[in-house]
Amino acid sequence: MLEKCGLRNFVNEERYPEINKGNKSPDLVFLSSEPFPFKQKHVQAYQERYPDAKVVLVDGEMFSWYGSRLTLAPKYFKELLKQIALN
């Protein structure tokens, strides 16, 4: 889904990656509601770690559920990218 939206994953690992890229910093950090329910306190922690990145809480269903959720995903991602561009 990230690639379809024109984004590139900062971490090229299959599952549960640990971010340890030295001096590199992502442009965006998406903190998903699933499978781990990230909250605002996590946003603050990641913002401190990556001060130049936009850190955003996102709906995990759109990122990790298959099937009927995919019909809702294009609209969700379009709105998400618009929201990020405005901030």
C-alpha positions as CSV (number, residue, x, y, z in Angstrom):
1,M,0.0,0.0,0.0
2,L,2.9,2.4,0.8
3,E,4.4,1.9,-2.7
4,K,1.0,2.3,-4.4
5,C,0.8,5.7,-2.7
6,G,4.3,6.7,-3.9
7,L,6.0,6.1,-0.6
8,R,9.0,4.0,0.1
9,N,9.5,1.9,3.3
10,F,12.4,3.2,5.3
11,V,13.0,-0.2,6.8
12,N,13.2,-3.2,4.5
13,E,12.4,-6.0,6.9
14,E,9.4,-8.3,6.8
15,R,7.9,-8.0,10.3
16,Y,8.5,-6.0,13.4
17,P,11.5,-4.1,12.3
18,E,13.8,-2.3,14.7
19,I,14.9,1.1,13.4
20,N,18.6,1.5,13.7
21,K,19.8,3.4,10.6
22,G,22.6,5.5,12.2
23,N,22.3,9.1,11.1
24,K,19.5,8.5,8.6
25,S,16.1,9.7,9.4
26,P,12.7,8.9,7.9
27,D,10.5,11.6,6.5
28,L,7.4,10.0,7.9
29,V,6.7,7.6,10.8
30,F,3.4,5.8,10.8
31,L,2.4,4.3,14.2
32,S,-0.3,1.8,13.6
33,S,-3.2,0.9,15.9
34,E,-2.5,-2.7,15.1
35,P,-1.0,-5.1,16.0
36,F,0.4,-2.9,18.7
37,P,-1.9,-0.1,19.8
38,F,0.4,3.0,19.5
39,K,-0.8,6.0,21.4
40,Q,0.0,9.7,21.6
41,K,2.8,9.0,24.1
42,H,4.5,7.0,21.5
43,V,4.1,9.8,18.9
44,Q,6.0,12.1,21.3
45,A,8.8,9.5,21.8
46,Y,9.3,9.0,18.1
47,Q,9.1,12.7,17.5
48,E,12.0,13.2,19.9
49,R,14.0,10.4,18.2
50,Y,13.3,11.8,14.7
51,P,12.7,15.5,15.1
52,D,12.6,16.2,11.3
53,A,10.0,13.4,10.6
54,K,6.2,13.7,10.7
55,V,5.0,11.1,13.2
56,V,1.4,10.1,12.6
57,L,-1.0,7.7,14.3
58,V,-2.7,5.6,11.6
59,D,-5.5,3.0,11.4
60,G,-3.9,-0.4,11.5
61,E,-6.8,-2.0,9.8
62,M,-6.0,-0.2,6.6
63,F,-2.3,-1.2,6.8
64,S,-2.6,-4.8,7.9
65,W,-6.1,-6.3,7.3
66,Y,-7.0,-8.0,4.0
67,G,-10.3,-8.5,2.4
68,S,-13.2,-6.1,2.8
69,R,-11.0,-3.4,4.4
70,L,-9.2,-3.0,1.2
71,T,-12.3,-1.4,-0.4
72,L,-11.9,1.4,2.1
73,A,-8.2,1.8,1.8
74,P,-7.8,4.0,-1.3
75,K,-10.0,6.7,0.3
76,Y,-8.3,6.4,3.6
77,F,-4.8,6.7,2.1
78,K,-5.8,9.6,-0.1
79,E,-7.1,11.5,3.0
80,L,-4.1,10.5,5.1
81,L,-1.6,11.8,2.5
82,K,-3.6,15.0,2.1
83,Q,-3.6,15.5,5.9
84,I,0.2,14.9,6.1
85,A,0.8,17.4,3.3
86,L,-1.2,20.1,5.2
87,N,0.7,19.6,8.4
